[in-house]
Amino acid sequence: MTGGSSKTFIGALLLLASAWPSVGLPAEARTAKSHPVDFRHDEVQAQRIAKRALGKDFSEEEDAPSGANSLRTAWVKLSPGRAPALLVMYGCSPTGNCGLYGFERAKSGWRQILNSLAQMCSILPSSHGGRRDISAYMHGSATDGILRTYRWRRNRYVQVSERGIVFK
């Protein structure tokens, strides 16, 4: 499978998986679509916030060409009445799986609300505790991977399901 077609296939799997937790939801929630998160390399302010929030020393990496460990960020609206959260992918392995972190504004700076591993993630149409659910796909090999679902519980995202996916 080529890189582009595998991303399309994985995106389709994330969309299909998003339908499963929405079975008991109202009609408008069931018809809503999941949204793949578009992580970027070029938003300077988000990069600064992410570096501070992660609390890592990035001085060695700033001289290195952009590659596996480069920081990618995305502002994501998880709740209608709140400011967007900052999602960060960092520390990618050769297989493309990265640390997936989420941060929200707090009185004393930025507070971590998600800590996972993923190659890509989507915001699901379902929600719990007033926040949209998150689906994260982690690549396992050329023929398999893991799809995890996170729900808002006790002021952070917690994993509520994990499904193995086998490509045939």
N, C-alpha and C positions, 0 to 999 in steps of 0.2 A: 504494500500500500504506500503510495507516495505521501509526502508530508502534507500537502494541501488536502488530499482526499481523506487522510486519516483524521485531520482536524475537523473536517466536515462531518465525518462519521461519528467522531466523539461528540461533537456539538449536537448531533441528532440524538445520541444516547442521553445526553444531559437533558434535552427537551423531553424525551420519553420518560425519563426518571422523574422529572418534575411533575408529571401528571399523577403519579402514584400517591403522594401524600395529600393531594388536593381532593380526594374522593368525597370527603364529608364537608366540603366547603360550600358557601353560597355560589350561585351560578356565575356571578361576575368574577369571583376568584378562580373558578374552574376554567373559565375561558381566557383568563389572562395568560400571558406567555412568560417563560423564563427568559432572562436576559444574560447572555454571556458577558463577562466583565472584560473590558478592553484595557489592558494594562499598557502604560506608556513609559518611555524612557526620558521624555523631554520636558516634563513639568518641574521646573526648578524648585518652586516653593514646596510642592509635595515631596520632592526628594530630600529637602532639608528637614522637613518634619519627620519623615520616615527614618532618616539617619539618627536624629535625636531620639525618637521613640524606641528604636531598636537598641540604642545604647552600645553600638559597636564602633570599633575604630576602622574608619574607611580610608585612612590616609594612604595605605599601600595600594588600594584599588583605584584611587583617583588617577594614578599614573598609568594604570594598565588599560589596554584596549577594552572596549565594552565587550562583554562575553557572558559566560555562564553566571557569574556572581553579580552582574549588574542589577541595580535596583530598578524595579518596575512598579509603578503606582497607578491607582485609579481611585477617583472620588465616586462613592456609591451612595445613593439615597436608599436607606434601609427602612426608614419610617417617615410617614408624611409630615409629622410635626417636629422633626429634628434635623439638625444640620447633617450634611453627608458625612459618612465615615470614610476613612482612608484605608484602602486595602493595599497591601504591599506584597510583592513576590521578590524573594531574595535567596541567595545561596543555592542556585540550581545545580543539580547533578548532571552528569553527561547524558542521562536518559531524559532530561527535561523537567524532572520533578523539582519543585522549589519549596522553600518555606513560604507559607501563606499566612500573613498576619493581618489583623484588622485593628484599627485604632479609632477611638472617638475622643472628641474634645472633652476635657475635664477641667475642673477649677485650677488644678496645678499643672496643666500641660496636656499630655495625651495619655489615655488609658487603653491598655490592650484588651480587646474584646474577642479576638479569634487567634488561634495558634494551630496551624495544620500543615500538611504537605499536599501539594497539588501541582498538576501541569496546567490546568485551567479550572475556572470556576464560573458558576452562574448564580444569579439572584433568582430565586423561585417565586412563583405567584402566591404561594402559601405563606402564612405568617403566624407567629406565636409570640405572645407577650408584646404585641405592637410592633414587632420587627419582622422584616421579610426573612424567610429561610434561605440558606445558602447550600449549594451543591458543589462539591469539589471532586474532580477526577484526578486520580494519580495513576500514571503509566506504570505498568508492571513489566511487560515485555512486548514483543511484537504481536503477541496474540492475547494479552490479557491486561486488566487494570482493575482499579478499585474506585467505586463511586461512593462518596460519603455525603451524608446530609447533616446539616447543622441547624439547630433551632435556638432561639433566644430563651435563656433560662437563667435567672438569678444574676442579671447584669452582665452576661457574656454569652457567647455562642458555645453550645456543647454539641458533641456528636451524638446523633440519635439513631443513625443507621449506617451500615456499611455493606455494600453489595459487590461481590466479585463479578467482573464482566469478562467473558471469553469471546474473542472474535474468531469466527470460523471462515 
